[in-house]
Amino acid sequence: MTPSIDDHEAAKEALRLSERERIQGSSDSISTYQLQTQMGALVDRVMGEAGLYAPEHASIAIKQAHGDAVEAAEILRAYRQSIASKYVSEILDTEGMEIRRRISSAFREIPGGQILGPTQDYTQRLLQDTLARETQESADDYANEIEESFSELNGEKFPKQYSTVANLLKEQGLMAPVNEDEDRSVVNVLKEPIQFPAPRSAALQTLARSDTGGVMALAYGAMRGQGGDHPTIGELRVGYVGLKVKDARGRYRSIGRIKVTESANISKIKTRKKDPVPYMSLGYGLCFGQNETKAICMGIIDRSNRIPGDAAPAISQEFSLYHLDGPDSKGFVNSLKIPAYVEMTSELQDLRAAMKRSELEKQKREAKRQQRTEAKERDLV
């Protein structure tokens, strides 16, 4: 159905009303810089689900979407599609990550030690009503207090680089040998449609762009028996990694660094007669920014996807990779809001006709029953 001029005008008016909701009131407008610095978790989530590392543009999308993370990711994806892709980066060297946070639940002692770094994992989830009375002056005083406490570390706020726990397990022969039959081709899911069975590169890219809530729900289901994987975190890292691209002359150029979260989950493989050794297997997740829940859940689904068959949603590649894309899922669901008057009218006509036929059949059955009753009564007389 082609929209009329009136439809376009109504859409413009609806957008103006939506913007009015955002800017009405006496509060100051939120700057995109404030969103970047104070709403980092939201910015990181939107960048990851949009597949574009651009904090400033992500904050603009969040503001435009009134804080709706999925809508903001959709806006940022559309922006990304308008940008020419000229280079392909080299494989990230996560071993060279500048560590800000590094923990392991599998081992008490790891090279370099546990580094708690910036996290709210160990706080009580009590509402801090003092934030309602926070002023710029009180926030500055608190920031200075924190900085002074860090100055006692002689400027060494965060350690630098350490080898991964997964590599240590591989060196000891505890990890499962590499499956030579596994498809290791590198597929760009932004340019090539996914074909099943999908290579691991395509699966991990898709999971990295998936909706955080959707990934968490599916991974939780997998842990509860609907996917066959209940891992231990071998290592969880948050930090900065450098990006390099190859120029026209074939020279590698550093173009900066990005903040990422990497999770290496460890699971035990069930023994088989042909391979009785119960090796450990790795589930891997990596996403933009600090989004630890998503990286861990990515690793759970990555491991589940490599279990043969499709006995559960997390094991089925087609189910998990097709249904975790936030903007795609949102668009499909929201398509239900598109006018469907003709279809609904047709369905109602069919329903009314069916009800009429059903009523006629009921009347016929009632008439036949009445006739049989009357016939029996005459026979008795």
MARTINU-979405 format. One record per residue (C-alpha): residue number from 1; residue in three letters; x, y, z. Coordinates in Angstrom, 3 decimals. Example, Ala and Ser with C-alpha at 12.3 -4.5 7.8 and 13.67 -1.06 7.14 Angstrom:
% MARTINU-979405
1  ALA  12.300  -4.500  7.800
2  SER  13.670  -1.060  7.140
//
This chain:
% MARTINU-979405
1  MET  0.000  0.000  0.000
2  THR  1.536  3.318  -1.080
3  PRO  1.427  5.968  1.669
4  SER  -0.589  9.072  0.813
5  ILE  0.448  12.686  1.360
6  ASP  -1.714  12.691  4.470
7  ASP  0.192  9.647  5.760
8  HIS  3.518  11.471  5.360
9  GLU  2.209  14.541  7.175
10  ALA  0.868  12.373  9.991
11  ALA  4.273  10.664  10.300
12  LYS  6.025  14.050  10.521
13  GLU  3.599  15.185  13.193
14  ALA  4.174  11.964  15.159
15  LEU  7.949  12.556  15.008
16  ARG  7.528  16.126  16.242
17  LEU  5.425  14.861  19.143
18  SER  8.123  12.299  19.938
19  GLU  10.807  14.998  19.975
20  ARG  8.597  17.092  22.195
21  GLU  8.605  14.247  24.709
22  ARG  12.417  14.316  24.708
23  ILE  12.990  18.065  25.169
24  GLN  9.994  19.143  27.225
25  GLY  10.445  20.162  30.837
26  SER  12.886  22.451  32.574
27  SER  15.910  20.114  32.752
28  ASP  19.100  20.845  30.866
29  SER  19.736  19.013  27.617
30  ILE  22.007  15.979  28.025
31  SER  25.203  16.427  26.028
32  THR  26.626  13.569  24.012
33  TYR  29.863  13.976  25.973
34  GLN  27.945  13.327  29.196
35  LEU  26.508  10.159  27.694
36  GLN  29.975  8.962  26.683
37  THR  31.544  9.607  30.074
38  GLN  28.662  8.779  32.438
39  MET  26.674  6.166  30.511
40  GLY  29.620  4.127  29.249
41  ALA  27.899  0.753  29.624
42  LEU  25.004  1.891  27.440
43  VAL  27.336  3.395  24.832
44  ASP  29.411  0.188  24.746
45  ARG  26.282  -1.936  24.304
46  VAL  24.985  0.165  21.417
47  MET  28.367  0.117  19.646
48  GLY  28.558  -3.652  19.977
49  GLU  25.042  -4.304  18.700
50  ALA  25.524  -1.839  15.841
51  GLY  28.894  -3.304  14.870
52  LEU  30.567  0.119  14.806
53  TYR  33.163  1.341  17.290
54  ALA  32.290  5.029  17.445
55  PRO  31.524  6.301  20.980
56  GLU  30.530  9.804  19.879
57  HIS  28.149  8.586  17.179
58  ALA  26.734  5.961  19.548
59  SER  25.940  8.671  22.107
60  ILE  24.175  10.704  19.411
61  ALA  22.101  7.650  18.491
62  ILE  21.207  7.065  22.164
63  LYS  20.057  10.646  22.541
64  GLN  18.087  10.448  19.295
65  ALA  16.463  7.178  20.417
66  HIS  15.480  8.604  23.825
67  GLY  17.698  6.019  25.524
68  ASP  16.260  2.973  23.718
69  ALA  19.336  0.752  23.238
70  VAL  17.907  -1.373  20.409
71  GLU  16.596  1.672  18.527
72  ALA  19.957  3.406  18.981
73  ALA  21.777  0.339  17.606
74  GLU  19.480  0.366  14.581
75  ILE  20.202  4.064  13.976
76  LEU  23.951  3.499  14.305
77  ARG  23.810  0.510  11.942
78  ALA  22.079  2.638  9.344
79  TYR  24.830  5.242  9.727
80  ARG  27.504  2.570  9.380
81  GLN  25.941  1.402  6.129
82  SER  26.453  4.902  4.703
83  ILE  30.211  4.770  5.329
84  ALA  32.573  3.313  2.726
85  SER  34.614  0.376  4.052
86  LYS  38.126  0.868  2.656
87  TYR  40.278  -1.328  4.858
88  VAL  40.234  -4.618  6.718
89  SER  42.046  -4.614  10.046
90  GLU  44.590  -7.201  11.032
91  ILE  43.572  -9.883  13.545
92  LEU  43.440  -8.367  17.025
93  ASP  46.328  -9.352  19.263
94  THR  44.441  -9.784  22.521
95  GLU  47.561  -11.142  24.225
96  GLY  48.949  -7.641  23.774
97  MET  45.854  -6.138  25.431
98  GLU  46.504  -3.289  27.842
99  ILE  44.690  -4.811  30.785
100  ARG  42.218  -2.845  32.911
101  ARG  40.412  -5.843  34.371
102  ARG  41.352  -9.536  34.352
103  ILE  39.810  -12.312  36.428
104  SER  39.515  -16.092  36.424
105  SER  36.948  -18.172  38.305
106  ALA  38.685  -21.399  37.269
107  PHE  42.026  -20.687  38.964
108  ARG  42.886  -18.848  42.148
109  GLU  46.356  -17.957  40.901
110  ILE  47.042  -16.887  37.310
111  PRO  50.173  -15.201  35.916
112  GLY  49.991  -11.578  36.992
113  GLY  47.284  -12.307  39.543
114  GLN  43.603  -11.474  39.588
115  ILE  42.982  -7.849  38.610
116  LEU  39.542  -6.715  39.732
117  GLY  39.755  -3.372  37.926
118  PRO  36.610  -1.270  37.359
119  THR  33.507  -3.303  38.243
120  GLN  30.333  -3.203  40.320
121  ASP  30.255  -6.981  40.786
122  TYR  31.106  -6.765  44.493
123  THR  28.664  -4.037  45.504
124  GLN  25.234  -4.347  47.070
125  ARG  22.424  -3.535  44.650
126  LEU  20.984  -0.853  46.906
127  LEU  19.495  2.252  45.368
128  GLN  21.830  5.201  45.968
129  ASP  19.365  7.988  46.551
130  THR  22.307  10.350  47.134
131  LEU  22.719  10.459  43.354
132  ALA  19.459  12.402  43.184
133  ARG  21.181  15.190  45.135
134  GLU  24.522  15.003  43.331
135  THR  25.847  18.331  42.078
136  GLN  28.773  19.140  39.818
137  GLU  30.741  20.300  42.859
138  SER  30.133  17.102  44.837
139  ALA  30.926  14.980  41.780
140  ASP  34.230  16.846  41.280
141  ASP  35.161  16.386  44.951
142  TYR  34.453  12.658  44.736
143  ALA  36.490  12.369  41.518
144  ASN  39.453  14.136  43.169
145  GLU  39.215  11.790  46.151
146  ILE  39.383  8.759  43.852
147  GLU  42.308  10.181  41.885
148  GLU  44.248  10.812  45.105
149  SER  43.799  7.196  46.131
150  PHE  45.203  6.073  42.779
151  SER  48.178  8.391  43.088
152  GLU  49.412  6.178  45.926
153  LEU  50.078  3.474  43.309
154  ASN  52.861  5.644  41.828
155  GLY  50.904  6.109  38.619
156  GLU  50.763  2.342  37.972
157  LYS  46.974  2.201  37.926
158  PHE  46.619  -0.903  35.787
159  PRO  49.081  -3.657  34.852
160  LYS  50.032  -4.083  31.213
161  GLN  50.186  -7.401  29.362
162  TYR  50.004  -11.068  30.306
163  SER  49.735  -14.368  28.467
164  THR  46.247  -15.882  28.321
165  VAL  45.113  -18.721  30.565
166  ALA  43.856  -20.617  27.500
167  ASN  47.353  -20.670  26.008
168  LEU  48.766  -22.045  29.249
169  LEU  46.253  -24.909  29.145
170  LYS  47.105  -25.586  25.496
171  GLU  50.813  -25.752  26.323
172  GLN  50.042  -28.383  28.954
173  GLY  48.024  -30.432  26.451
174  LEU  44.778  -30.063  28.409
175  MET  42.739  -28.412  25.671
176  ALA  41.034  -30.478  22.987
177  PRO  43.081  -30.815  19.786
178  VAL  42.044  -28.561  16.923
179  ASN  39.336  -30.090  14.753
180  GLU  40.910  -30.203  11.307
181  ASP  37.494  -30.575  9.699
182  GLU  36.196  -27.310  11.148
183  ASP  35.473  -24.582  8.607
184  ARG  38.027  -21.835  9.311
185  SER  37.127  -19.566  6.433
186  VAL  36.739  -15.877  7.266
187  VAL  33.310  -14.576  6.288
188  ASN  32.199  -10.943  6.498
189  VAL  28.573  -11.144  7.624
190  LEU  28.033  -7.517  6.574
191  LYS  28.664  -8.419  2.941
192  GLU  27.834  -12.119  2.686
193  PRO  24.616  -13.858  3.814
194  ILE  25.054  -16.563  6.430
195  GLN  24.825  -20.106  5.142
196  PHE  24.418  -23.073  7.453
197  PRO  26.402  -24.702  8.824
198  ALA  28.055  -21.307  9.334
199  PRO  31.824  -21.062  9.855
200  ARG  32.845  -20.025  13.337
201  SER  33.979  -16.611  12.093
202  ALA  30.460  -15.812  10.885
203  ALA  28.880  -17.144  14.078
204  LEU  31.120  -15.066  16.344
205  GLN  30.546  -11.918  14.283
206  THR  26.807  -12.418  14.491
207  LEU  26.929  -13.066  18.230
208  ALA  29.061  -9.953  18.751
209  ARG  26.317  -7.860  17.092
210  SER  23.478  -9.651  18.862
211  ASP  21.131  -8.153  21.426
212  THR  22.690  -8.400  24.880
213  GLY  19.430  -9.432  26.553
214  GLY  18.710  -12.042  23.901
215  VAL  22.188  -13.554  24.168
216  MET  21.885  -13.677  27.958
217  ALA  18.482  -15.402  27.849
218  LEU  19.641  -18.075  25.390
219  ALA  22.903  -18.671  27.261
220  TYR  21.027  -18.978  30.546
221  GLY  18.781  -21.563  28.925
222  ALA  21.858  -23.451  27.727
223  MET  23.275  -23.520  31.258
224  ARG  19.976  -24.877  32.606
225  GLY  20.049  -27.830  30.225
226  GLN  18.764  -26.363  26.956
227  GLY  22.171  -26.257  25.289
228  GLY  24.579  -28.650  26.935
229  ASP  27.139  -26.144  28.237
230  HIS  27.771  -24.983  31.811
231  PRO  31.284  -23.544  31.727
232  THR  33.792  -22.058  34.124
233  ILE  35.364  -18.710  33.260
234  GLY  38.972  -19.512  32.431
235  GLU  39.704  -15.837  31.920
236  LEU  37.759  -12.637  31.487
237  ARG  39.637  -9.614  30.172
238  VAL  38.734  -5.963  29.700
239  GLY  41.235  -3.619  28.126
240  TYR  42.528  -1.842  25.062
241  VAL  43.921  -3.491  21.938
242  GLY  45.649  -1.832  19.016
243  LEU  44.219  -1.786  15.492
244  LYS  46.372  -2.073  12.386
245  VAL  45.452  -1.906  8.698
246  LYS  47.469  -2.432  5.532
247  ASP  47.852  0.639  3.311
248  ALA  47.981  0.764  -0.475
249  ARG  51.720  0.009  -0.406
250  GLY  51.276  -3.050  1.768
251  ARG  52.614  -1.387  4.900
252  TYR  50.928  -1.915  8.263
253  ARG  49.672  1.240  9.914
254  SER  48.423  1.682  13.457
255  ILE  45.107  3.564  13.475
256  GLY  44.514  3.617  17.221
257  ARG  43.099  1.274  19.813
258  ILE  39.683  0.116  20.974
259  LYS  38.286  -1.103  24.263
260  VAL  37.050  -4.699  24.223
261  THR  35.883  -7.459  26.546
262  GLU  37.146  -10.982  25.957
263  SER  35.898  -14.137  27.649
264  ALA  37.450  -17.597  27.445
265  ASN  35.027  -20.141  28.930
266  ILE  36.264  -23.627  29.800
267  SER  34.030  -26.686  29.496
268  LYS  34.741  -30.419  29.711
269  ILE  34.055  -32.524  26.630
270  LYS  32.236  -35.802  27.195
271  THR  34.402  -38.831  26.531
272  ARG  33.821  -41.127  23.584
273  LYS  35.105  -44.607  22.855
274  LYS  37.366  -43.428  20.061
275  ASP  38.707  -40.585  22.222
276  PRO  38.555  -41.532  25.932
277  VAL  40.476  -38.450  27.171
278  PRO  38.068  -35.853  28.680
279  TYR  39.754  -32.772  27.226
280  MET  38.742  -29.238  28.050
281  SER  37.031  -27.179  25.362
282  LEU  36.987  -23.424  24.840
283  GLY  33.942  -21.198  24.322
284  TYR  34.975  -17.756  23.132
285  GLY  33.399  -14.328  23.176
286  LEU  34.679  -10.860  22.308
287  CYS  32.709  -7.624  22.014
288  PHE  33.201  -3.864  21.976
289  GLY  33.614  -1.932  25.218
290  GLN  33.087  -3.360  28.690
291  ASN  30.173  -5.746  28.355
292  GLU  31.191  -8.765  30.382
293  THR  27.807  -10.477  30.515
294  LYS  27.569  -10.469  26.744
295  ALA  31.114  -11.789  26.211
296  ILE  30.522  -14.650  28.664
297  CYS  27.173  -15.530  27.081
298  MET  28.734  -15.403  23.614
299  GLY  31.210  -18.045  24.780
300  ILE  28.400  -20.273  26.065
301  ILE  26.514  -20.108  22.767
302  ASP  29.745  -20.506  20.766
303  ARG  30.437  -23.760  22.601
304  SER  26.808  -24.934  22.336
305  ASN  26.731  -24.201  18.600
306  ARG  29.588  -26.671  18.110
307  ILE  27.683  -29.549  19.732
308  PRO  26.369  -31.812  16.934
309  GLY  22.657  -31.712  16.131
310  ASP  19.973  -29.218  17.049
311  ALA  18.488  -30.751  20.181
312  ALA  18.149  -27.357  21.899
313  PRO  17.836  -23.702  20.825
314  ALA  21.428  -22.811  21.791
315  ILE  22.773  -25.855  19.934
316  SER  20.930  -24.955  16.734
317  GLN  23.029  -22.454  14.775
318  GLU  20.085  -21.420  12.651
319  PHE  17.885  -20.695  15.673
320  SER  20.485  -18.809  17.709
321  LEU  22.065  -16.753  14.923
322  TYR  18.776  -15.795  13.272
323  HIS  16.921  -14.797  16.439
324  LEU  19.496  -12.853  18.463
325  ASP  19.870  -9.849  16.169
326  GLY  18.247  -6.985  18.095
327  PRO  17.439  -4.482  15.303
328  ASP  16.345  -7.279  12.972
329  SER  14.097  -8.863  15.609
330  LYS  12.744  -5.465  16.637
331  GLY  11.997  -4.537  13.031
332  PHE  10.139  -7.780  12.415
333  VAL  8.093  -7.462  15.600
334  ASN  7.366  -3.765  15.032
335  SER  6.191  -4.520  11.513
336  LEU  3.023  -5.674  13.272
337  LYS  2.259  -1.975  13.824
338  ILE  2.081  -1.342  10.066
339  PRO  -1.559  -0.910  8.882
340  ALA  -3.067  -4.231  7.835
341  TYR  -6.672  -3.161  7.331
342  VAL  -7.252  -5.144  4.119
343  GLU  -5.860  -8.363  5.579
344  MET  -7.848  -7.942  8.788
345  THR  -11.067  -7.189  6.900
346  SER  -10.546  -10.304  4.790
347  GLU  -9.913  -12.427  7.886
348  LEU  -13.030  -11.051  9.575
349  GLN  -15.123  -11.807  6.493
350  ASP  -13.812  -15.354  6.425
351  LEU  -14.493  -15.717  10.154
352  ARG  -18.057  -14.390  9.856
353  ALA  -18.708  -16.691  6.897
354  ALA  -17.361  -19.649  8.854
355  MET  -19.522  -18.731  11.849
356  LYS  -22.563  -18.503  9.584
357  ARG  -21.825  -21.907  8.059
358  SER  -21.329  -23.327  11.533
359  GLU  -24.672  -21.903  12.668
360  LEU  -26.470  -23.349  9.614
361  GLU  -24.907  -26.758  10.255
362  LYS  -25.965  -26.530  13.878
363  GLN  -29.541  -25.686  12.859
364  LYS  -29.597  -28.650  10.431
365  ARG  -28.331  -31.009  13.135
366  GLU  -30.929  -29.662  15.570
367  ALA  -33.717  -30.131  12.990
368  LYS  -32.638  -33.732  12.312
369  ARG  -32.468  -34.442  16.051
370  GLN  -35.963  -32.997  16.466
371  GLN  -37.246  -35.146  13.613
372  ARG  -35.795  -38.309  15.186
373  THR  -37.331  -37.420  18.547
374  GLU  -40.772  -36.897  16.986
375  ALA  -40.482  -40.175  15.043
376  LYS  -39.699  -42.091  18.260
377  GLU  -42.670  -40.530  19.997
378  ARG  -45.032  -41.576  17.123
379  ASP  -43.697  -45.140  17.280
380  LEU  -44.404  -45.290  21.012
381  VAL  -47.983  -44.139  20.410
//
